[in-house]
Amino acid sequence: MYENGDIPTIIFLIGLLYSPIAFVHMVIIYRVSKSIKECVPFIIQLIVIYVYSMIIVYIHTTFKG
């Protein structure tokens, strides 16, 4: 079984894997639709992923050391 500290790491890795996919998806939708409004959900998802990743990295570095 996973330890408590492993779950955020797994979510972080999923986020890292997902962000390039979301970015490419956003670019394709922008090219097809030619409007930024269609891309807003993807931009929000990317921002949330990066903010969450930063928080997890900060927590790991603060409490491990």
Buried (B, 14 or more C-beta within 10 A) or exposed (E): EEEEEEEBEEBBEEBEEBBEEBBEBBEEBBEEEEEEEEBEEBEEBBEEBEEBBEEBEEEBEEEEE
